[in-house]
Amino acid sequence: MKKLIAYFSASGVTGRAARKLADAIKADIYQIRPERPYSAADLDWTDRKSRSSAEMKDESARPAIAGDLPDLSAYDTLYIGFPIWWGVAPRIISTFIEGCGLEGKKIVIFATSGGSSLPPAVKDLKMMYPSLDITGGKLLNGRIDGDIV
Ligand SMILES: Cc1cc2nc3c(=O)[nH]c(=O)nc-3n(C[C@H](O)[C@H](O)[C@H](O)COP(=O)(O)O)c2cc1C
């Protein structure tokens, strides 16, 4: 069975990490693109009213994804990557997880960040989706090779 890397990247860092990871582990890749792209103002975490601040304050926020979700039938392992926002996964990751139906898949989480560690973000996803098989991978802020679990 094949592996798929699904990633969201607002400013490119996680995208670069995801592409390197895809090369290293020979996986297919899918970009989770927001229907409405995030502007610099949207990403301003110092502004309590910015779009990202509002979404992260609202646990039920589910920003829409552009285009079709991937067909996962050929994949048994899914790597999900994102930038850490306020210590956890951006809400669009929940849009993706809930839209795809990932029961029975092995899910490995990776992320990039400005310094925050990955485990709290993984713990949060496991609490939100207790029936899914979610494993913490690595923070890909540095060197990237195939050894991420
Ligand atoms: C809204 C917002 C919130 C963020 N929150 C955190 C955080 O809690 N901890 C952290 O280390 N970095 C945080 N960052 C920094 C990003 O995680 C980091 O720059 C990441 O590598 C960006 O990835 P991207 O270019 O793929 O979007 C935040 C960035 C944004 C835009």
The ligand as a Tripos MOL2 file, in Angstrom:
@<TRIPOS>MOLECULE
LIG
   31    33     1     0     0
SMALL
NO_CHARGES

@<TRIPOS>ATOM
      1 C1         -1.2980   32.3520   13.4890 C.3       1 LIG1
      2 C2          0.0400   31.7510   13.8190 C.ar      1 LIG1
      3 C3          0.2410   31.1570   15.0580 C.ar      1 LIG1
      4 C4          1.4770   30.5700   15.3770 C.ar      1 LIG1
      5 N1          1.6250   29.9670   16.5950 N.ar      1 LIG1
      6 C5          2.8180   29.3800   16.9040 C.ar      1 LIG1
      7 C6          2.9970   28.7270   18.1470 C.ar      1 LIG1
      8 O1          2.0920   28.6260   18.9980 O.2       1 LIG1
      9 N2          4.2220   28.1700   18.4140 N.ar      1 LIG1
     10 C7          5.2610   28.2460   17.5130 C.ar      1 LIG1
     11 O2          6.3390   27.7340   17.7940 O.2       1 LIG1
     12 N3          5.0990   28.8420   16.3020 N.ar      1 LIG1
     13 C8          3.9080   29.3990   15.9790 C.ar      1 LIG1
     14 N4          3.7460   30.0110   14.7480 N.ar      1 LIG1
     15 C9          4.8560   29.9580   13.7790 C.3       1 LIG1
     16 C10         4.6650   28.8660   12.7320 C.3       1 LIG1
     17 O3          4.3260   27.6240   13.3360 O.3       1 LIG1
     18 C11         5.9580   28.6510   11.9200 C.3       1 LIG1
     19 O4          6.4230   29.8650   11.4110 O.3       1 LIG1
     20 C12         5.7180   27.6460   10.7920 C.3       1 LIG1
     21 O5          6.9620   27.0780   10.4010 O.3       1 LIG1
     22 C13         5.0650   28.2880    9.5620 C.3       1 LIG1
     23 O6          4.8230   27.2760    8.6100 O.3       1 LIG1
     24 P1          4.2010   27.5810    7.1710 P.3       1 LIG1
     25 O7          5.1970   28.4800    6.4450 O.co2     1 LIG1
     26 O8          4.1090   26.2380    6.5200 O.co2     1 LIG1
     27 O9          2.8880   28.2400    7.3440 O.co2     1 LIG1
     28 C14         2.5390   30.5880   14.4250 C.ar      1 LIG1
     29 C15         2.3270   31.1970   13.1790 C.ar      1 LIG1
     30 C16         1.0920   31.7540   12.8650 C.ar      1 LIG1
     31 C17         0.8790   32.3760   11.5070 C.3       1 LIG1
@<TRIPOS>BOND
     1     1     2 1
     2     2     3 ar
     3     2    30 ar
     4     3     4 ar
     5     4     5 ar
     6     4    28 ar
     7     5     6 ar
     8     6     7 ar
     9     6    13 1
    10     7     8 2
    11     7     9 ar
    12     9    10 ar
    13    10    11 2
    14    10    12 ar
    15    12    13 ar
    16    13    14 ar
    17    14    15 1
    18    14    28 ar
    19    15    16 1
    20    16    17 1
    21    16    18 1
    22    18    19 1
    23    18    20 1
    24    20    21 1
    25    20    22 1
    26    22    23 1
    27    23    24 1
    28    24    25 2
    29    24    26 1
    30    24    27 1
    31    28    29 ar
    32    29    30 ar
    33    30    31 1
@<TRIPOS>SUBSTRUCTURE
     1 LIG1         1 GROUP 0 **** ****
